[in-house]
Amino acid sequence: MMDSAEKPGTIGLLILNEQTRQHIASLLERHHYPAVVIADPREILTIYADHPAVVFFVDWEAVNVYGLGLISQITSGSRGSRIIYLYDKGHRDLIRGIMDLGAYACIMAPYEEWETLTMIRHILTRKFPRNGFADKEHSTFPD
């Protein structure tokens, strides 16, 4: 496994549900994936300034509060970023719109460890099924 200093990009947590945020942050920390908690979507621009390729976990509460425009803001701000949408059974209706706006994947509660880590590993190893660019030549992640 790679050392966290060798992993490209940054992981941003725009997760308004406290229990979900703690669960995902803890899971990532246990597996040496550093994450930045984002309290306000305007902070996304700060993260882009420092790290052009970001993996964002966005929960259904954030989408309910800030609207689907949040997804557009993230995807248009950095082509190299990937969004993983976290939802529960009651918010499945948002999936189509979120995927249409360019999200990489959606994970349904209870956000199993294997599923979450698989998504992160695929992104960090440049396995991008949505655009077909899995090679270094087309990747926006730094080497």
C-alpha positions in Angstrom: 0.0 0.0 0.0 1.2 3.5 -0.8 2.3 5.9 1.9 -0.2 8.8 2.3 2.6 11.2 1.1 2.8 9.3 -2.2 -1.0 9.5 -2.9 -1.9 12.0 -5.5 -4.7 14.5 -5.0 -6.6 15.4 -1.9 -9.9 14.1 -0.5 -12.5 16.7 0.5 -15.4 15.9 2.7 -18.5 18.1 2.0 -20.6 16.0 4.3 -23.2 17.9 6.4 -24.5 14.8 8.3 -22.3 14.6 11.4 -22.5 10.8 11.8 -21.7 10.2 8.1 -18.8 12.6 8.2 -17.3 11.0 11.2 -17.7 7.5 9.7 -16.1 8.4 6.4 -13.3 10.5 8.0 -12.5 7.7 10.4 -12.5 5.1 7.7 -10.2 7.2 5.5 -7.9 7.9 8.4 -7.6 4.2 9.3 -6.4 3.6 5.8 -4.0 6.5 5.6 -6.0 8.6 3.2 -5.7 12.3 4.4 -9.0 14.2 4.1 -10.0 17.8 4.4 -13.4 18.6 6.0 -15.1 21.3 4.0 -17.6 23.4 6.1 -18.7 25.6 3.3 -18.8 25.0 -0.5 -16.9 28.3 -1.1 -13.9 26.5 0.5 -13.8 24.3 -2.6 -12.0 27.1 -4.5 -9.3 27.2 -1.9 -8.7 23.5 -2.2 -8.6 23.7 -6.0 -5.9 26.4 -5.7 -3.7 24.1 -3.8 -4.6 20.7 -5.3 -5.9 20.6 -8.9 -7.2 17.0 -8.5 -9.5 16.4 -5.7 -11.8 13.5 -4.7 -15.0 14.9 -3.1 -17.4 13.0 -0.9 -20.7 14.9 -1.0 -23.7 13.7 1.0 -27.4 14.1 0.3 -27.7 16.7 3.0 -25.2 19.0 1.3 -27.1 18.6 -2.0 -30.4 19.3 -0.2 -29.0 22.5 1.4 -26.9 23.8 -1.6 -28.8 22.3 -4.5 -27.6 20.3 -7.5 -25.7 23.4 -8.6 -23.1 22.3 -6.0 -22.2 19.3 -8.2 -21.9 21.6 -11.2 -19.6 23.9 -9.2 -17.3 21.1 -8.3 -17.2 19.5 -11.8 -16.8 22.7 -13.7 -14.1 24.0 -11.2 -11.7 21.1 -11.9 -12.0 18.5 -14.7 -9.6 16.3 -12.7 -11.8 16.1 -9.7 -14.2 13.2 -8.9 -17.3 13.2 -6.8 -18.6 10.4 -4.7 -22.2 11.0 -3.7 -23.3 9.5 -0.4 -27.0 8.9 0.0 -29.6 6.9 1.9 -32.8 5.2 0.6 -34.8 8.3 1.1 -32.7 10.3 -1.3 -32.3 8.0 -4.3 -34.2 10.4 -6.4 -31.2 12.7 -6.6 -28.9 10.0 -8.2 -29.8 10.6 -11.9 -29.3 14.3 -11.7 -26.0 14.0 -9.8 -24.6 11.4 -12.2 -25.8 13.5 -15.2 -23.8 16.4 -13.8 -20.6 14.3 -13.7 -20.3 12.5 -10.4 -18.0 9.5 -10.5 -20.0 7.2 -8.2 -22.8 6.9 -5.7 -22.7 4.9 -2.5 -25.7 4.1 -0.4 -25.7 4.0 3.4 -24.3 2.3 5.4 -21.2 3.2 3.3 -19.4 -0.1 3.6 -15.7 0.1 4.1 -14.9 -2.1 1.1 -17.1 -0.1 -1.2 -15.7 3.3 -0.1 -12.1 2.1 -0.3 -12.7 0.5 -3.8 -13.9 3.9 -5.1 -10.9 5.8 -3.7 -8.4 3.2 -5.0 -10.0 3.3 -8.5 -9.8 7.1 -8.6 -6.2 7.2 -7.3 -5.1 4.6 -9.7 -6.7 6.4 -12.6 -9.5 3.9 -13.3 -12.1 6.4 -14.6 -15.0 4.5 -16.2 -17.1 7.7 -16.8 -14.6 9.2 -19.3 -12.6 6.1 -20.2 -9.2 7.7 -19.4 -7.4 5.3 -17.2 -4.0 6.0 -18.4 -1.4 8.5 -17.2 -1.4 10.4 -20.5 -5.0 11.6 -20.0 -5.0 11.9 -16.2 -5.1 15.2 -14.4 -3.6 13.7 -11.2 0.0 14.7 -10.6 2.6 12.0 -10.8 
